[in-house]
């Protein structure tokens, strides 16, 4: 695709006048000629967002085998095949294939973020060429074209406005601005933030009111939306903490296993003069024993189970590893509009001269700061809107001086028109004054539409019954104060004190409210409304303060995050004052001053990292700012989630450890860039997802603590056999049976364990914490020794003392290992809490089912012909089974004793705690998961 003009990309179009912009692009208000447009199309290319190719299915499948442990297994399988050990080789390859298919199926969809952004561009556009209007595909637009927009049109390219009539654009998906933005043709300063460039209309935004004409100044990848698309391409997704831990664990095993296998084989050849092929197969057996083949499959399935659990709690996981990452999140960067707030304007304050009213739902209450009872703990006074003549006139003015409509269905209100005007209609409805009834009582005769130049709207209204005509005016409070000479009271009108009302405007604004003033005057002698009729001698009715209110569950969710050691930080495109007020309302810690996008730009990376410890609210933030914040917190070693719903959030969502998009109001671009989508757009759902993530990781740790002792016991059995010059008690193919059938069946049951009761009162885990901490390493070694002792002991006893066949001795050894796994599963369900109780033994139906299945599998393995042929097994007697289960009971009791000793050590007095008041880390201090 041809590249755009670099000079045009760097031109501050918003700071140029319409005439300067036309001159720079060699265009005019009559547009380009067709010939010139064709030349420019050849130069700049189609107005399309460049697409990034996703991975083909075969590449995704091959990527499943890009794991060093899997590669080791493939090499071992190939070597076994070359040596004619076809059963062993087939079993190894089957294990590799099963793991690969599970990962391939669970990974699911390829990335579609760029395609979704492309779809946001308008498919067709009205354009002026050769002085004539025509409609053509948006992809044919070029810089210099003149585009016409009306209400409901999506902006097809970045435009410098040439004319605007009552034009307002919805830019929330791009800038985060919660209200439609008034558009004008006046140039603004060159360093003006993107959200404040009122002379521009940007591709992908929506014209919701009025009309305008604009000069195309950027197309395709040169637009702001194209810039975001490039950022998504350039963003590097990082590995999750668990992926990093598994990689480190795999690299460690990959270094140790071949070295130990080689040393063991060399020892056998040199010391016992054993054959090379025999020692090679012993090395293969050691590799097969030491590599936890079932671990990738169990981790994947455990994560998939977590996905299902989260879906039931309205969190849809798109990328499987994000399930586990949620458990280590320490910072949540959240967008404000539509995420913390409802993305709907609501009147929360009405200020009159004699009374200040706070609106909460359908309740109208006296503002206690304005009464003699201020500061006491009594309930605020309830107000009947019908008892105040001034409030009634405010409601009428808000409905009549209004071009929007309110629709009610099943108790829910929807706005047809401007959200700010809609909030005035809802205010009347909450006061039990239905807007349609008010409009039946009055008839509009004339109007002065809102315009950004005069910043007010006025209507001339006549009562349906007797009464004189009235002019109603609403607009910017500073403008209306200059137009008013008196103020309304319950007893009549009084002289206006501008200083008092300026103070009230400042107070309401400091609370993050958008303030409008409402005024009126009688107009019996007026038939046609003109500006001279409204620009003096008005009577001020009062002020209304409105805001986009926080969602009901957000305050409690922020509190839960704080208890869980998670910092919540707001990042929004909205104004600093508004953002700070919302931060105060939802309980962000030490909201203090908000840091603006300009300040972020002027701050170095190191300074920004330091400021993150002090600031929780970031305002007027662009996509680049959000991305820098995510990268800054990650550079501090923290794991972060980023929530958002706009196109502008997509790059940061992709970079974040857990990008979280809104499912209802979120753009497709944000959903496709995110790892998780909240189906109910509720910030509370991310907190529930964090809880699930912590549960999933805890269960993965339990699974690792269960699987590794089995691998350790198998490896030790082979090592002991070779070092002592004895026969192998278990063959490689028998090891694969234990690892992939019995161990996976039992280990998988741990994925269903419930969360510990205090899981959300614990701090986030350190992402640098090794997969095997000191406690787990001890547990693995301890249990491995407990398992290998009866396995090897029973094998030697049957062979040497009883003269049993090799097949019988190995069959008893395999069953001893499996029974040891069964009893240890009951131990590991509760890492430190006693398992020797009803809940510990019978508290999980899934565990009992898994044990039942393994018993059936082992009976089939031991007694059926096909299994005996494949695995060289043979039948056991009742005596053999008695010895096996007696040894299993002993293993269970010894692990319970070990847990009691560790608990006693952990429960030492305060004198044994460290300088922070914490006991030395020795493992998960759970009290059980039942």
N, C-alpha and C positions, 0 to 999 in steps of 0.2 A: 504494500500500500504506500502511495507517495506520502512523504512526510510534510507536516504543516510548516508554515513559515515561522521560523524561530523569533523573528522580530515581532510578529503579531502575538505570539504566545506571551511575550514579556511586556506588551503594551498595556498600561493601566487604563483600559477603556472606560472604566467607571469615573475616571478623573477628567476625561475629555468631554467637551460639549458635543451635542449631536452633529453640529457642523464640522467640528474637527475630526470626529470619527468618520463621517462620510468622506471627507477630503482624504484622510489617510488610506482608506480602502478604495479610493477612486470610484465612488458610487454616488448616488443621488437619491432623493426621496421617491423618484420614479423607478428606482431599482436598477438592476443591471440589464444589459442587452442579452439576448439568448446566446450570441456568439461569445461574449465575454464570460458568461456563466459557464459555457462549455470549456473554455480555456482554463478557468479556475478549477473546474471539476477534475480536469486532467492533472492539474498541478497538485491539488490538495487531496484528491481521492474522494470516495464516497463518504457521506456523513454516517459512518458506522463504527461501532465500538469493536476494536480488534479482539478476536476470540483466542483463547488459549486452549490448545488441544489437551483433552483429558487422557489418562492412561488407558490404552486398549485392554480388553479383558485378559489377554494372554500375558501382558506385562504385569497386571495386578496378581495373576496366578503365580508367575515366576518370582515376584517379590516376596511371596510367602516362604520361599526357601532360602531367602537371603539372610540366614541366621547361622552363626558359626557352629552352634551345636547341631543344627540340622545338617550342615555340610559335613561335620564329622561323622554323623550317622550314614550319610550317603557314601562317604569314602569307605566306611566299615562294611556297608552292604555290598559295594562293588568288589572289595577285596574278598569277602566271603563268597561271592558268586564266582570270582576267578579261581578260587581254591576248591570249587565244586560243592560248597556247603549251601545248596540251593534253598533248603528250608529256612536256615538262618537268614540268608540274603532276602528271601521273599518276605519274611516277617519284618525285617528292618525296613525294607522299602514300603511295606504296607503302613507301618507306623509313620513314615515320612509323608506319605500321600494323604493319610487321614488328617494329620496336622495341617497340611497345606490347604486341603479342601475346607476345613473348618474356618480357617482364617480368611480364605477367599470369599466364602459365602457370607460371613459376618461383616466383612468390610463394606460390602454394598456399593452404593452409588459413587460415581466419579464427581469431581468438582464441577459446579455449573454457575459459579458466581458471575463470570463475565457474560455468559449468555443471558442471565437474568437482568443484568444492567443494560445490555443491548436492547432487550425487550421494553425497557422503560422509555426509550426514545419514541417520539410521536411518529407513527407510520406515514402520515401525510401532513402537508403544511400548506397554508395559504400564503402566496408570495406575490410580490409585485415585480414584474419584468417588462421592460419597454413601456412602462407607465400603465400596464394592464394587470388586473388581478387574475391569478390562476392558482389551481391546486395541483400539487405535484408530490411525488414520494419524498419524504424527508431526507432520504439518503442522497438526493440530488442537490441539496442546499450547499451553497458555497459562501465563503466570506465575501461580504458586499451585498448579498441578497437582502431585501426588505421583506420582513415577515409580518403578517397581521394575526393578532391573537384576540379571541373573545372568551368570555366566561365559559369554563369547561374545557378549554384547549390545553393540551400538554405542550410545553415549550420544546421545540424540536432541535434547537442549537443555542449556544450562548449568544444573547442579544444585548446590544446597547440601545436603550429605548430612545426613540425619536419623538414619540407622542404617547400620552397616557391619559385615559379618561376613567377616573374612579377605579383604577386598576389595583387589584390586590392579588398577590400570588401566594400559594401554599408551598413553603420551602422547607417544612420540617424534615422530610426525608434526607435533604441535602445538608442543611445547616443546623438542624435541631431547634429552630425557632418555632415556638408553640403556636403563634398566631399568624394569620395571613399578613404578609408584608405589603405595606403601601408602596406603590411604584410611582416614581416621578421621572422627569427628564433632566433634572438638575444634576450637574456633576458633583461628586463628593471627593474628599481628600484621597490622595493616592494610597495612604497607609490604612484606609478604612477596612475593617474586618469584612469578610465575605458576607456575613449575615446582615450587614448594614449598608451594603451597596445598593441603594434604592433605585439607582439608574440602570440596573442590569436585571435581565431575566435569564435564568440559567436552564440549560437543557435538563430535562426530566422533571422539572417543577411544574406546577399546575396553576393556571389562571383561574381563580375562583370568583372574581368579581370584576366588572367593567371590561375595558378593552384597551389595546395598545398596538403600536407599531414599533418594530425593533429592527435594528441593523445587525445582521449575522456577523459576529466578530470571531467566532471560533466554531469549528465543527469536529466531529469524530473524537479522536484522542486528544485534541487540543482543548476540548471543553473541560469544565470543572469535573463533570462526571467521568470524562475520559481520563483525567488525571487520577481520579480515585481508582479507576480500572487498572491503570499502570501500577499504582501502589499495591493493589491486590496481587498483581503478577509478581512484583518484586519482593513481597513479604515472604519471609522464610518461616515455614511452620516448624516449631520446635518439638522435640520428643517429650513425652510425658515423663514424670518422675519414675514410674514403674518401668517404662521402656528403657530408661537410662540404667535403672538398677538391674534389670534382666540382662541388658547388654554387658554391663560390668561383670555380672555373675557368670554369663556365658563365656566372656573372654578369660575370666579366671579359670573356669573349668577347662576351656580349650587349651590353656597353657599347662595345666596340671595333669590332666588325664593322659595325653600322649606321652608325657615325660615319665609318669609312673608306669604306664603300660610298657614302654620301651625298657625301663630299668627292670621291671618284673620279668619280662621276656628274656632279657640278657642274663639275669640272675639264674633263671631256669636252665638256660642253655649251658652257661659256664659252670654252675655248681652241680646241677643234677643231670647234665648231658641230655636234656630233653630235646626233641626234634623242633626244627624251626617252625614247621607248619603248626605243630601242636601249641607252641608258645605264641604263635601269631593269633591263633583262635582264642587262646587264653586272654591275649591283649584285647581282642575284639570283645570278648566277654566282659572284661573289665570296663571297656568304654561303654558298652551297652548298659552295664550295671550302674556306672557312675553318672551317666547322662539321664536326667529326669525327663524321659520322652513324653510322659503324660502332662508335664507342667505347661507347655504352650497351649495344649488343648484345654486343660482345666482352667487356665487363666482366661482364655478366650470365652469359654462357655460361662464362667463365673461373671465376666463382664456382660455377656449377653443376657444373663439372668438379671443383672443389675439394670440393664436397659429396659427390660419388661417391667421391673418394679418401679422405675422412674417414670415410665409412660403412664402408669396408673396414678402417678402423682403430678401429672401434667408437664413432665419434662421429657421431651423427645430427644434422644441422643442420636446424632448423625454419624459421629466418629467414635468407634468403640472404646479406644483408650481414654476418652474424656471421662468415662464413668469413674475410673480410678483416680484421675487427676483431681476431680472435684473434692476428694477426701483430703487433699493437701493444700487446697486454696487458702491463702492467707490474706488476700486483698481482692475486693470486688470493685471494679470501676463500673459505675452504672450511669447510663444516660438518664436524664430527667424526664423529658417529654415522652409520655406514653409508657414509661417504664416505672418510675417512682410515682408519676402522676397519671391522671386519667386521660390526658390529652383532650380535655374539654373545659372551656372557661366557665367559671361559676362565680356568681356574686356572693361575696362573703361579708361585705360591710356596706352599710348605707349611713352616711353622715348628713344629718340635718342640723340646723342651728340649735335646736332645743333638745335634740335626742340623737344618740348614736346607736345604731342597731347592728348586731352581729347576726348573720344568717347561718344556721347550722341545719342542713336538710330542709325540712318544712318548718323549723322552729325559728321564730324571730325573737331575739333576746336583747335586753338592754346591755350596752357596753359598760361594765362596772367601773372602768377607769374614768367615766364621765359622770358618775353619780356620787352621792355622799357616802354610799356604802362601799366605796372602793377599798379593796384590801381585806375585807372580811371573807369568811369561808362560806357564806350563805349562797344558795343557788341564785343565778342571775334571774332577773325579772323577765317573765314571759310577756311578750307584746302581741296584742291583736292588731294586725295591720289595718283592720277596719276602724280602729279607734283613732288613727292619726290621719288628718286631712292632708298634711304635707306628704306623708308616705304614700297615700292613695294617689296624689297628683304625680309623684315620682314614677309610680307603676304605670300610670296612664301615659306619661311622656315617654317612658322606655319602650312601651308597646307601639305607640303611634309613630314616633320618630324612628322607624325601624322597617327595613325592607326584607327581613327574614321571616320564616314561618316555623311554628312549633307543631310537631306531630306527636301524638300520644297514643301508645299501644300497650295494653296490659300493664299500665303504670309506669312505662318507660318513655322518656322523652327523646326525640331525635330532632336535630336542627336541620332545616333546609335553608342554607344561606351562610352568613358570616357567624363564626362561633361567638364573637364578642356581642353582636346583636342578639344572638340566640340566648346568651346568658341573661339578658334583660327580660326576654320572654319567659324563661324558666323562673326568674324571680317573681314575676306576676303570678305564674301558675302556682308557685309554692305559697303565695299569699292568698290562694283561693280566688284569684281574679284571672280567669281564663283569658288569654290573649284574644281568642275569637269573640268573646263576649264584649271586651273593650272595643274591639274594632267594629262591632255592631252598634255600639253606643256613639261612635264618632265616625265621621266621613272625611277622608283626606281630600282637600280641594287643590292643593298645590304643594310643591316641595322645592327645596334647594338641596341637591344631592351632595353627599360627602365628597370633598375634594382635598387632596393633600395640601393644596395651597392655602385654603382657609381653615381646614381642620375642624369642621363641624358639619352637621346635617340639620336641616330645619324643615318642619312641615306646617302647613296651614290646615287646621282641623276644625270641623264644625260638628257640634253635638247633634245626634239624631233627633233628640227632643228639644225642648226649649233651652236656650242658652246662647251666649255669644261665641263668636269664633275665637280660637286659641292658636297661638304659634307655640309649637314645642321644639326645643333645640337640645341636641346632645353633641358633645365634642370634647376636645382637649381642655382640661380644667383651666390652664393658664390663659387660653384664648377666651373662654367663656367668662372668666372673671373680669376681663376688660370690657365685655359686652353687657355686664350686669351692673345695675345701680342699687338694687334692693334685694333682700333675701326673704324667703317665705317663712312664716311662723304659723302656729296653730290659731293665733288671734288676729293675724293680718300680716302685712309686709313691714319690714324694718330696713333701715339703711344698711348697706353692705360694708363690712370691714374687711378689705382685701388682705391685710396682714394676717388676720385670724385664719382665713381660708387657705392662704399660702402655707401656713404652718400645718394645717390639717392635710393638705395635699402631700407635703413632705413626709408627715407621719405615716400615712397610708402607703406611700411609695416605698418607704424604708422597710415596710413589712412584706415587700415583694409583690404588692398588689398593683394591677394596672388600674389607673383612676380615670373615670369619666365624670364630667359635670352635666347636670340636667337643668334646663331653665325653661321659662315660659313667659308669655305676655298675652294680654287680650288684644284682639285684632278685629273688632266689629266692622271697621270701615275699610278692610283690606279684601280685595278679590283675587289679586295676583301677588304671589310672594316674591319679594326682591331682597337683595342683601341689605339694603338700607333699612329694611323693616326689622332686622334682627341684630344689627351690629351695635345697638345701644338700647338702654332702658329695659333690659330684660330683668326678670325676677329669678334669682337663683333658687332652685328647689333643694339642691343638695349634691353630694358626691356619692358615687358608687365605686367600691373597690372590688375588683374581681381577680381571680387567680385560677390557675390550673391546679386543682387540689391533689394532695397525695392520695394514693390508693389506700383503702381502709386497712389492708393487712401489712402495709409497708412498715409502719412504726414498730409493730411487734416483731417483724422479720429483721429489722435493723438491730433491735435489742437482742434477738437470738444470735445474730452474727457477732455482736460484741461479746456475748457470753462464751461463744465458741472461739474467741481469739481472732476473729476475722475483721479486718478494717474495711469499712464501706466508704468509698470516695465517689462523689458525684462529678461527672464530666459532661458538660452541656454546651450547646451553642447559644443558650439564652443569656440574658443580661446578668451581671454579677449580683446585683441587688436581689433579683428574683431568685436566683439559684441559692444565694445565702439564706434567704427567708425559708425556702423549701427545706434546706438542710437543717435549719433550726427546728422546723415542724416535725421532721421525721426522726430527730434525735441523733444526728451525726455528731460524733465526739469533737468538741473544740472546733466548731465550724469556723469561727473567726472570720478573717478576711478571705475573700475568694481570689484565686489567682487567675488572671485573664490570659487569653491566647497571646496577646502582645507580650506579656511578661514571660510566658513560656518561650517565645521566640527569642527574647533577649537574654535568656538564661542558658548557661552552658550545661552540658550533660551532667557534670559533677554537681553543680549547684542545684540542678533540678532533682537529682537523687536526694540531696539534703533537704530540699523544700518539701519533699513527699512526707517527711516525718512531721511537718508542721501544718500542712494544708490538706483539707478534705473536700474542698469545693473548687472546681475549675470551670470557669465560664468563658463564653465566646470562643469555644475551642473548635478548631478546624480538624479535618481528618489527620493532617500531619501532627497536630498537637496530641491528639488521642493516641496515635501510634508511638510518639515519643514517650508519653507517660507509661504506656505498657512496657516499652523497652527499658525505661528507667527503673521500674519496680522489679523487672526480671533481672536486671543487672545487680540488684541488691540481694539476689538469691531467693526472692519470693516467688510464689506461684500465684498467678492472678487470673481472675475471671473478668470478662468485659461484657456487660449487657448493653444492648442497643436495638433500635428498630429501623434506623434510617440507612440509606445508601452511604452516608458519610461515616457510618460506624464500621463498614465492611472491612477496611484494611486492619483496623485495630482488633476486630473480632477474629480475623484470621490469624493474627500474630499472637493473640492472648493464649494462655494455656488452655482456657475454656472460654471460647467465644459463645455468647448466649444471646440469641435473637428472640424477638417477640413473634409469636405465631399468628396473632390476629391482625395487629396493626403494623407488623414488621414488613419491610420491603423484601422482595424475593432475593435481592442481592445480599441483604444482611443474613437471611436464613441460610443461603448457600455457603456463605463465608464462615458461618458459625459451626461449632461442634455440637451445640445443644440449642433446641428451640423450645420456648415455653408456650405450651398450647393455650394457656389461659391468660397470657400477657401479665402474669402476676409475679411481682418480684419475690413474693413469699415462696414461690415454687422453686426458686434457685436455692433457697435455704434448705428446703426439703431434699433437693437433689444433692446438696453437700452432705447431708446426713446419710443418704443412700451411698454416696461415694465413700464415706468413711467406713460404713458397714462392709462394702464390697472389699475395700483394701484390707480390713481386719480379717475377713474371711479368706482372702488370698494368702495373707501371712499364715493363717492357721493351716491352709492347704500345703504351703511350703514346709511348715513345721511337721506336717504329716508325711509328705512324700520323701523328703531328703533322708530321714533315718532309714527308710526302706532301701534307697539307693546306697547309702553308706554301709548297711549290713551286707548287701549283695557284693559290694566291692571288697569289703573286708574278708568275706568268705573266700573269694577268688584269690586275694592276696595271701591269706593264710595258707591256702592249699598249695600255691606255687612256692612260697617261701619254705614250706615244710616238705615239699616234694610229693604231696598227696594228690589224689584225684579231685577234680572240681566238684563241690557238693551240688552245684546248680549249673546247668548249661546255658549258653547265651540265649537260646530260643525260649527256655523256661523263664529266664529273667525277663524277656520281653513280654511273656504272658502275665507275669506278676505286675510289671510296670504299666502295661497298657490296658489290662482288663480289670484285675482286682483293685490295683491302686487307684486307677482313674474312677472306677465305680464308687469306691469308698471316699476318695478325695472330693469328688464332685458333690457329695452330700453336704460338705461344709459350706458350699456356696449358698445354701438356703438358711444358714444360721441367722437368727434375728440380731439386731443391733443391741449393743450394751446400753443399759438405761442412761448412763451419763456420757454417752458418746459425743453430745453437743455441748458438754461442759469442759471438754478437753481441748487444749490448744492444737492448732494444725500441726501435723507431723512435719519434721524437717525433711525437705526433698533430698537432702544430701545424706540422710540416714541410710546406711547399707541395708540391703535386703536381709542379710543375716547379721543382726546385732549380737552383742555378747551373749545375751540370754538364749536367743535362738540357736546360736552356734553350739553353746553348751548342751541345749536340749537335743540337737541333732546327734552330737557325738555320744551323749549318754544313752539315748534310745537305740542308736545304731549298735552300740555294744550289747545292750540288753537283747536285741533281736538276733545278732549273729551268734551269741553264745549258745542258745538252745538249737539254732539251725545247724551250726557246725557240730555241736555236741551230739545231737541226735543222729546226724549223718555218720559220724565216726563210730558211735555206739552200735548202730545197726550193722555197719560193715564189718567192724573188727570184733565186737563182742557177740553179735548175733549171727554173723556170717550171712547177712542178707545180701540180696542181689544189688547191683549198682542202681538199677531202675527203682527198686523199692526204697533204698536209702535216699535217693534224690527226690522221690515222690514225697517221702516223709519230710524232707528238708523244705521242699516248696510249700507244703501245707502248713508246716510250722511257721514259715515266714508270713503266710497269708493270715493265719490265726493271730500272730503277733500284730499284724496291721489292724485287724478287727478290734482287738482290745485297746490298742493305742488310739484308735479313732475315738473311742469313748473318753479317753484321757484328754485328747487335744481339743475336743469341743469346748472345754473350759480350760483355758491356758494355765491358770493358777488356782482357780476355785475347785473345790472338791467335786469329783465326778461320781463318787460312791454315794449316790442318793437317787431318789426316784427321778428327779428332773435330769440329773446328769446321765442316767442310764436310759431312761425312756422318754426324755423330754422332746426329742425330735423324731417325728414320723418318717421324715426323709432318710435319716440315718438308719433307722430300723429297717426300712425297705432296702437300702443299699446293702446292709449286712445280710439280709435274706437273699438278695440276688447273688452276692459273692459266695454264700454257702452253696447255692444251687450250681453256680459256675464251677466251684471246686469239686463238688461231687461228680459233675459231668466230666471234668478234667481227670479225675482220679479213676472213674469206673467205666467210662464209655470207650468203645473200641477206637473210633476215629481220633479221639483226643489222645489215647494212649499211643497210637501210631505216630501222630504228629509231634508229640512232646516227650515220647519215651517214658511215659508214666505207667504206674501199675496200682492195683488196689491195695488199700491199707486195712488192717484188722482193727477191731474195737480197742485192743490194747494200744496200738499205735495212736489212735485218736485220743485215748485217755491221756497218754503222755503229752500229746500236742496241746490239748486244752488245759492240762495242769500247768504246763510251762507258760501258756498264755495268761492264765490267772495270775501267776507270779509276776509276769511283766507288768500287768495292770496295777498290781499292788505296789510294786517298786516305783513306778512313775508317780503314783499318788503320794508315796512317802517323800519323793523328791519335791513335789509341789508343796507339801506341807512345810518342808525345810525352807524353801525359797520364800514362802509366805511369812514364815516366822522371821526370816532375815529382813524382809521388806517392812515388817511392822515394828521395827526398832523405835526407840524413843526419839524425841526432838534433838537430843545431843548427837545422834548419828546422822543428822541431815546435813546437807551441804550449806554453803553461805547464802544460797537463795531460798533455803527452807525446804528444799526438795530432797527426797531420798535418792541415793545413788541409783542410776538406771540399771535395772537388771532384767527388764522385760515388761510385757503388758500387764498392768495391774488391774486385770478385769475381775469382775465378781460373778462371771458367768453370763451367758447370752440367752438364758431361757427366760 
